[in-house]
Amino acid sequence: MNFKRISDCHFILWVILLTIFAGSCNPVPATATTVPVTQPAGIEPTATTEITTPTTQPTPIPPSNNPLTGLPVEDPSLLNLPALLVSISHFPATARPQAGLSFAPYVFEIYITEGATRFLTTFYGEFPAPEITLAGNCDVRTKPFSQTGEIILGNRIWHDANTNGIQEAWERGVEGVCVNLYDANLDLLEQTTTDTNGYYGFNVEAGIYHIAVAKPDGMEFAQKNAGEEENDSDVDQATGWTEALHVTSPLLNVDAGLIPLELPAPASEPVPAKVGPIRSGRLVYADIAAFFPDSCLIYAFASAEVLVELPKCFFVNHDVQGGGYMLDIDEMTRLIRNRETTGRIDYSGNIYSSIAPEGGRNASRLDVYIAWLNQSAWVYDPLYESWWRYVDTSDPQLAGELHPEIDRLTKRQLHFENVIVVYALHDVISPTNLDIHMEQDWVGDALLFRDGRQYKIRWSTRATPEEVQSGRRKPIQFYHPDEETLFPLKPGHTWIIVVTPQTPVMEKKPGEWLLQFSQPPGAK
């Protein structure tokens, strides 16, 4: 494993030279000292490894897009507010399913000893909220789509909340909608339904097809062909049928917008508008909070030696019952709206591209084995072009049995476009207290899972010339192995699993990977 940390003397020299010559030349990156760490066998180069070479850089992120997802936001004014960082529990198992994870651009999964992990959840650009789910008249599909051939046809039925006929990044899917597939002669070939996020799909061969969407009771179809092919509605407003589709390759933009004539009544027992459960802070939270300037870190206190190191924005009660404290979203919103800032909020730094980079290795599944009673998985769904999250129950009688996980707030399947394994040094302060090195000026190895591929990349918290000039940090960045060229993430949300350098990631069978966590020596 290859780690670097910028030496103090070189960094100071860099800052001086940048200050003198910023107006007339490009600064030369500082040299670095190398920290020798063992390379885990799971990511050693092999004869079958495809080397990813940098290609043309994606265009800059528009100011109305969230720099942590690359996607447009419904209310761009929220991008002027700092991030909320919330310590969310994964243990005890009564904490699950957690509330709010699907709204977080970044989730950092951190090892906290004794076989447990905890999530530092980053909320920025959108506030979590429960919703009244729209549903069709059919059963809800509950399993990931299984691709059996070269060609798949389908995509999403969505709630056109602003009635403009355009599928916005923040608009939600409609579950339980019946979708039928017909051939060129209008003979019925297959039927399916949408899942909790509105996705549907069919395995097909090259040919001519029609899609027919069954209009749910109390809804109308959105205007057809109101925008670009990738994000408009493709069915006739009166019939729910598409035009003839000439399919020769995967076609994943056959969508339908739905507009309810009136919103359904709230449930008799509505989902509480709360985020959590929230538990205690950890040392590494200080490092992560530092690269989100002016952020508000929320946690349920911490041990004395940890508390003195952490930013103190807001504490909640250390409530173990139910897995931790549940924080009202209204209170969380007030906290960040009243937060004083020391400068302009700018969390840019990474780049995004909807097109998968060349190279990499096939990946359809990543199993994550932290401990016997802490197992999870990420399963790639080609309709979503993202990864379904699976978790266990932490029940000894069911150890290793995984199920799809949902967000408690929305009851929808959790999925993330990017899953990144970050290798970082773990120092054992005491058997139950770790110091994980993600502070400024560290770089290290990482594995990115996106678009059904695995890529070897590098992570970095070293100060860029822009950070040196402004005096303000920016979030962790992801690079090609050359450490000079940014590696494009897929637009969407990112789950970061922070592991020890000795943790192997091995291919069990073609496309199926296993992360077997290696506990730092001396940790409980």
C-alpha positions in Angstrom: 0.0 0.0 0.0 1.3 3.4 -1.0 0.8 6.4 1.3 2.4 9.9 1.2 2.3 12.8 3.4 3.6 16.3 2.4 6.6 17.2 4.5 6.3 20.4 6.5 9.4 22.1 5.0 8.4 21.4 1.5 4.8 22.6 2.1 5.9 25.9 3.7 8.3 26.5 0.7 5.4 25.7 -1.7 3.2 28.3 0.1 5.9 31.0 -0.1 6.6 30.3 -3.8 2.9 30.3 -4.6 2.4 33.6 -2.8 5.2 35.2 -4.7 4.4 33.8 -8.2 0.6 33.2 -8.1 0.0 35.9 -10.6 2.5 34.9 -13.2 3.1 31.1 -13.1 1.7 27.7 -12.1 3.1 26.4 -8.8 5.1 23.2 -8.8 3.5 20.6 -6.5 5.4 19.9 -3.4 7.5 16.8 -3.1 6.5 14.3 -0.5 7.9 11.7 1.9 6.7 8.1 1.6 5.2 6.1 4.5 5.9 2.5 3.8 2.8 0.3 4.2 2.1 -3.2 3.1 0.2 -3.5 -0.2 -2.9 -5.7 0.4 -3.0 -8.7 -1.9 -6.5 -7.9 -3.1 -5.5 -4.9 -5.1 -2.0 -5.9 -6.4 -1.6 -5.5 -10.2 -2.2 -8.8 -12.0 -2.0 -9.9 -15.6 -5.7 -9.3 -16.0 -5.8 -5.8 -14.5 -6.8 -3.1 -16.9 -4.9 0.1 -16.3 -7.1 3.2 -16.4 -5.6 6.1 -18.4 -6.7 9.7 -18.0 -9.1 10.9 -20.7 -10.6 14.2 -21.5 -11.8 16.0 -18.4 -15.5 16.5 -17.8 -16.9 20.0 -18.1 -16.9 22.2 -14.9 -19.9 21.7 -12.5 -22.5 24.5 -13.0 -23.0 26.7 -9.9 -26.6 25.4 -9.6 -25.3 21.8 -9.2 -24.2 20.2 -5.9 -20.4 19.9 -6.0 -20.7 16.8 -3.9 -22.9 14.9 -6.4 -22.5 16.8 -9.7 -26.3 17.0 -9.9 -28.7 19.9 -10.1 -30.5 20.8 -6.8 -34.1 22.0 -6.4 -33.1 25.0 -4.3 -29.6 26.4 -5.3 -29.7 28.8 -2.3 -29.1 25.8 0.0 -25.6 25.5 -1.6 -24.7 28.7 0.3 -25.2 26.9 3.6 -22.5 24.8 5.1 -22.7 21.0 5.4 -24.2 19.2 8.3 -22.1 16.2 9.5 -24.2 13.8 11.6 -22.8 10.7 13.4 -25.3 8.0 12.7 -25.3 4.6 14.4 -25.2 1.2 12.9 -25.1 -0.7 16.2 -27.1 -1.9 18.0 -29.2 -3.4 15.1 -32.2 -1.6 16.4 -30.7 1.5 14.8 -31.6 0.1 11.4 -33.0 1.1 9.0 -31.4 4.5 9.6 -33.3 7.7 8.7 -31.9 10.1 6.2 -29.0 8.2 4.5 -30.5 8.5 1.0 -30.3 12.3 1.2 -26.6 12.4 2.0 -24.1 13.2 -0.9 -21.3 11.5 1.1 -21.5 8.8 3.8 -18.2 7.8 5.5 -18.4 4.3 7.1 -15.8 4.2 9.9 -14.6 1.3 12.0 -15.1 2.0 15.7 -13.7 -1.3 17.2 -15.4 -4.3 18.7 -16.6 -5.3 15.2 -18.8 -2.2 14.7 -18.9 0.6 12.2 -20.5 4.0 12.4 -21.5 6.5 9.7 -20.5 10.1 9.4 -23.3 11.4 7.2 -22.8 14.6 5.1 -26.0 16.6 4.4 -25.5 19.4 1.9 -27.7 21.0 -0.8 -30.9 19.3 0.3 -32.6 18.7 3.6 -33.9 15.2 4.5 -37.6 14.9 4.6 -40.2 12.2 4.9 -42.6 11.8 2.0 -46.0 10.6 1.1 -45.2 7.8 -1.3 -47.1 7.6 -4.6 -47.8 4.0 -5.8 -49.4 2.3 -8.7 -52.0 -0.5 -8.6 -49.5 -3.4 -8.8 -47.1 -5.2 -6.5 -43.7 -3.5 -5.9 -40.7 -5.2 -7.3 -38.3 -5.9 -4.5 -35.2 -7.4 -6.1 -32.4 -5.8 -8.2 -32.8 -6.2 -12.0 -30.8 -9.2 -13.3 -29.3 -8.7 -16.7 -29.1 -11.9 -18.7 -28.0 -10.7 -22.1 -26.4 -7.8 -23.9 -29.5 -5.7 -24.3 -31.8 -4.3 -21.7 -34.7 -2.0 -22.2 -36.4 0.2 -19.6 -35.8 2.8 -16.9 -38.1 4.9 -14.7 -41.6 5.9 -13.9 -41.4 9.2 -11.8 -43.5 11.7 -10.0 -43.4 14.9 -12.1 -43.8 17.1 -9.0 -43.4 20.4 -10.9 -45.5 19.2 -13.9 -43.0 20.4 -16.5 -42.6 17.0 -18.2 -38.9 16.9 -17.3 -37.4 14.3 -14.9 -35.5 16.4 -12.4 -32.6 15.0 -10.3 -34.6 15.5 -7.1 -37.9 14.0 -8.3 -38.9 10.6 -6.9 -40.0 7.4 -8.5 -43.4 5.9 -8.4 -43.5 2.3 -7.1 -45.8 -0.5 -8.0 -46.6 0.6 -11.6 -47.4 -2.1 -14.1 -45.3 -2.0 -17.3 -45.9 -4.3 -20.3 -43.5 -5.2 -23.2 -45.0 -5.8 -26.6 -43.3 -6.9 -29.9 -43.6 -5.2 -33.3 -46.9 -7.1 -33.9 -48.3 -5.8 -30.5 -48.2 -9.2 -29.0 -47.6 -9.2 -25.2 -44.1 -10.5 -24.4 -43.6 -9.8 -20.7 -44.9 -7.9 -17.7 -43.1 -6.3 -14.8 -43.6 -3.6 -12.2 -41.6 -0.7 -10.8 -39.6 -1.0 -7.6 -39.6 1.5 -4.7 -37.5 4.0 -6.7 -39.7 3.7 -9.8 -37.3 1.6 -12.0 -38.4 -1.2 -14.4 -36.6 -3.2 -17.1 -36.7 -6.1 -19.6 -34.0 -8.3 -21.1 -34.5 -8.2 -24.8 -32.9 -9.1 -28.1 -32.4 -6.6 -31.0 -35.8 -5.8 -32.5 -38.8 -3.5 -32.5 -40.8 -3.1 -29.3 -43.5 -1.1 -27.6 -43.7 -0.2 -23.9 -47.1 0.3 -22.3 -47.4 1.8 -18.8 -50.6 1.2 -16.9 -51.9 4.5 -15.6 -52.5 4.3 -11.8 -55.8 5.4 -10.4 -55.9 9.1 -9.6 -52.9 10.1 -11.9 -52.3 11.5 -15.3 -49.3 11.1 -17.6 -46.9 14.1 -18.0 -46.5 15.8 -21.3 -44.7 13.7 -23.9 -41.3 14.7 -25.3 -41.0 17.9 -23.3 -37.2 17.9 -23.2 -34.0 15.9 -23.9 -34.5 12.2 -24.5 -32.6 11.3 -21.3 -35.0 13.0 -19.0 -38.4 13.5 -20.5 -41.6 11.4 -20.7 -41.9 9.0 -23.6 -45.5 7.7 -23.4 -48.6 9.0 -25.0 -50.6 11.0 -22.4 -53.9 9.3 -23.4 -52.8 5.7 -23.8 -49.5 5.2 -21.9 -47.9 3.6 -24.9 -44.6 4.5 -26.4 -43.9 4.8 -30.1 -42.2 1.8 -31.8 -38.7 1.4 -30.2 -36.0 0.2 -32.6 -33.6 -1.5 -30.2 -30.1 -2.5 -31.2 -28.2 -1.8 -28.0 -29.2 -1.1 -24.3 -31.9 1.5 -24.1 -32.3 3.0 -20.7 -34.2 6.2 -21.3 -37.8 5.0 -21.8 -39.4 6.9 -19.0 -42.9 8.1 -18.0 -43.8 11.0 -15.8 -46.9 10.8 -13.6 -48.9 13.7 -12.1 -51.4 12.9 -9.3 -54.7 14.6 -9.6 -54.4 15.1 -5.8 -51.8 14.0 -3.3 -52.8 11.0 -1.2 -53.8 11.7 2.4 -51.0 11.3 5.0 -50.7 7.9 6.6 -52.5 7.4 9.9 -49.1 7.0 11.5 -46.8 9.2 9.5 -43.0 8.7 9.5 -41.4 11.0 12.1 -39.5 13.9 10.5 -36.3 12.9 12.3 -32.7 11.9 11.3 -30.6 9.3 13.0 -30.1 7.4 15.3 -27.2 9.6 16.5 -24.4 8.3 18.6 -21.0 9.5 19.9 -18.2 11.2 18.1 -14.9 9.7 16.9 -11.4 11.2 16.4 -11.5 11.0 12.6 -14.6 13.2 12.6 -12.3 16.1 13.3 -10.3 15.4 10.1 -13.4 15.1 8.0 -15.1 18.2 9.4 -11.9 20.1 8.7 -12.3 19.5 4.9 -15.9 20.8 5.0 -15.2 24.4 6.3 -17.8 25.9 8.6 -19.7 22.6 8.8 -21.8 21.7 11.8 -20.8 18.4 13.4 -23.6 16.7 15.4 -22.9 13.8 17.7 -23.9 12.4 21.1 -20.9 13.6 23.1 -17.7 11.4 23.2 -15.1 10.1 25.5 -13.0 12.8 27.2 -9.9 12.3 25.1 -12.0 12.4 21.9 -14.2 15.3 22.9 -11.3 17.7 23.3 -10.3 17.1 19.7 -13.7 17.5 18.0 -15.5 20.6 16.8 -18.4 21.5 19.1 -21.4 22.6 17.0 -24.2 20.7 18.6 -24.6 17.8 21.0 -27.6 15.4 21.4 -28.4 13.1 24.3 -26.5 9.8 24.4 -29.7 7.8 24.1 -28.9 4.1 23.5 -32.6 3.0 23.4 -33.6 2.5 19.8 -30.0 2.7 18.6 -29.5 6.4 19.4 -31.0 9.9 19.5 -33.4 10.9 16.7 -32.9 14.6 15.8 -35.9 16.6 14.5 -35.2 17.8 10.9 -36.7 21.2 11.8 -34.1 21.6 14.5 -31.3 20.5 12.2 -32.4 22.9 9.6 -32.5 25.8 12.1 -28.9 24.9 13.2 -27.4 25.2 9.8 -29.4 28.3 8.7 -28.2 30.1 11.8 -24.6 28.9 11.5 -22.1 31.7 11.1 -19.6 31.2 8.3 -16.0 32.5 7.9 -16.1 32.6 4.1 -17.9 31.5 0.9 -19.0 27.9 1.0 -17.2 26.1 -1.8 -17.1 22.3 -1.6 -16.0 21.8 -5.2 -12.9 19.8 -6.0 -14.0 16.5 -7.5 -15.2 15.9 -11.1 -18.1 13.9 -12.5 -18.9 12.1 -15.7 -21.9 10.0 -16.6 -19.7 8.0 -19.0 -17.7 5.2 -17.3 -13.9 5.7 -17.6 -12.0 3.2 -19.7 -10.2 0.3 -18.0 -11.1 -1.1 -14.6 -12.3 -4.6 -13.8 -15.8 -6.2 -13.9 -17.7 -5.8 -10.7 -21.3 -6.8 -10.1 -21.1 -7.2 -6.3 -18.9 -6.1 -3.3 -19.4 -8.0 -0.1 -18.1 -6.2 3.0 -17.1 -8.4 5.9 -16.2 -6.3 8.9 -17.0 -8.9 11.5 -19.2 -12.0 11.9 -22.2 -9.9 12.9 -21.4 -6.9 10.8 -21.7 -7.9 7.1 -23.1 -5.9 4.2 -23.0 -5.8 0.4 -23.3 -3.6 -2.6 -25.1 -5.2 -5.6 -25.0 -3.4 -9.0 -28.3 -2.7 -10.7 -27.9 -1.8 -14.4 -31.2 0.0 -14.5 -30.2 2.4 -11.7 -26.5 2.3 -12.9 -25.8 2.3 -9.1 -25.4 0.0 -6.2 -28.1 -1.4 -4.0 -27.1 -1.6 -0.3 -27.6 -4.8 1.6 -27.2 -5.4 5.3 -27.4 -8.2 7.9 -29.5 -8.3 11.1 -26.5 -8.9 13.5 -28.5 -11.9 14.7 -26.2 -14.8 15.5 -28.8 -17.2 14.2 -28.8 -15.4 10.8 -25.2 -14.4 10.5 -24.2 -13.6 6.9 -27.8 -13.4 5.7 -28.3 -10.1 3.9 -31.4 -8.2 2.9 -31.9 -5.0 0.8 -31.8 -1.9 3.0 -34.1 1.1 2.9 -34.2 4.6 4.2 -36.5 4.9 7.2 -37.7 8.3 6.1 -38.8 7.3 2.6 -39.2 3.5 2.7 -37.2 3.4 -0.5 -34.3 1.2 -1.4 -30.9 2.7 -0.5 -28.6 3.0 -3.5 -25.4 4.9 -4.2 -23.7 5.6 -7.5 -20.2 5.4 -6.2 -18.8 3.1 -3.5 -15.2 3.9 -2.6 -12.9 1.8 -0.4 -10.4 4.2 1.2 -7.2 2.8 2.7 -6.0 4.9 5.7 -3.6 4.4 8.6 -5.4 3.4 11.8 -3.4 4.2 15.0 -4.7 2.5 18.2 -4.9 5.1 21.0 -6.6 2.6 23.3 -8.4 -0.8 22.6 -11.7 1.1 21.9 -10.3 4.4 20.4 -8.7 4.7 17.0 -7.0 7.6 15.3 -7.6 7.2 11.6 -5.4 9.5 9.5 -7.5 11.5 7.1 -6.1 14.9 8.1 -4.6 17.5 5.7 -1.8 16.5 3.3 -2.3 12.8 3.2 -2.7 10.7 0.1 -3.4 6.9 -0.2 -4.8 4.1 -2.3 -8.5 3.6 -2.9 -10.8 1.4 -5.0 -13.8 3.0 -6.8 -16.8 0.9 -7.7 -19.0 2.6 -10.3 -21.0 1.5 -13.4 -20.3 -2.2 -12.7 -16.6 -1.7 -12.7 -13.8 -1.5 -10.1 -11.0 1.1 -10.6 -7.7 1.6 -8.7 -7.5 5.2 -7.8 -5.9 7.5 -5.2 -7.4 9.7 -2.5 -6.0 13.0 -1.3 -6.4 15.6 1.4 -3.3 17.6 0.4 -3.8 21.3 -0.1 -4.3 22.3 -3.7 -3.0 25.7 -5.0 -6.5 27.0 -4.8 -6.8 26.0 -1.1 -3.4 27.6 -0.3 -4.5 30.9 -2.0 -7.9 31.0 -0.3 -6.9 29.6 3.0 -10.0 27.4 3.0 -10.0 23.6 2.8 -11.9 21.5 0.3 -13.3 18.0 0.6 -11.3 14.8 0.0 -10.4 14.4 -3.7 -10.0 11.3 -5.9 -7.3 11.0 -8.5 -5.9 8.7 -11.2 -2.9 6.7 -9.9 -0.7 9.5 -11.3 -2.0 11.7 -8.4 -2.2 14.6 -10.9 -5.4 14.0 -12.8 -8.7 13.9 -11.1 -10.7 10.7 -11.5 -14.3 11.2 -12.5 -17.0 10.0 -10.1 -20.4 9.1 -11.4 -22.9 11.9 -10.8 -24.8 10.9 -7.7 -24.2 9.9 -4.1 -21.0 8.4 -2.7 -20.5 5.8 0.1 -16.9 5.8 1.4 -15.7 2.7 3.4 -12.5 3.6 5.4 -10.4 0.5 6.1 -6.9 -0.4 7.3 -4.1 -0.7 4.8 -3.9 -4.4 5.5 -7.5 -5.0 4.4 -7.7 -7.2 1.2 -10.3 -6.9 -1.5 -10.4 -10.2 -3.4 -12.3 -11.5 -6.4 -14.2 -14.6 -5.2 -15.6 -15.3 -8.7 -15.8 -13.2 -11.9 -17.1 -9.8 -11.0 -17.8 -10.6 -7.3 -15.5 -9.0 -4.8 -15.0 -9.6 -1.0 -13.6 -7.0 1.4 -12.3 -8.8 4.5 -11.6 -6.1 7.1 -8.3 -6.5 8.9 -8.5 -5.1 12.4 -5.7 -2.9 13.5 -3.4 -4.7 16.0 -4.3 -3.8 19.6 -7.9 -2.8 18.9 -10.6 -4.5 20.8 
